[in-house]
Amino acid sequence: MPSSREYLDFLLEQLSELDDVSYRAMMGEYILYFGKTTKRRRSDVIGTCQTIF
């Protein structure tokens, strides 16, 4: 089951003290990234909404 936008907002609020956290919608889920790079690498991925909490 895909994560809701409300759950994404909750996670972003929990991670708000970190700089440069971003997300991308992909295949019904949200991928969370840390750091500012123009090319995303696997090492930049924090996780999906389902794997964070």
HELIX and SHEET records of a PDB file:
HELIX    1   1 ARG A    5  GLN A   14  1                                  10    
HELIX    2   2 ARG A   42  ASP A   44  5                                   3    
HELIX    3   3 CYS A   49  ILE A   52  1                                   4    
SHEET    1   A 3 VAL A  21  MET A  26  0                                        
SHEET    2   A 3 GLU A  29  PHE A  34 -1                                        
SHEET    3   A 3 VAL A  45  THR A  48 -1                                        
END                                                                             
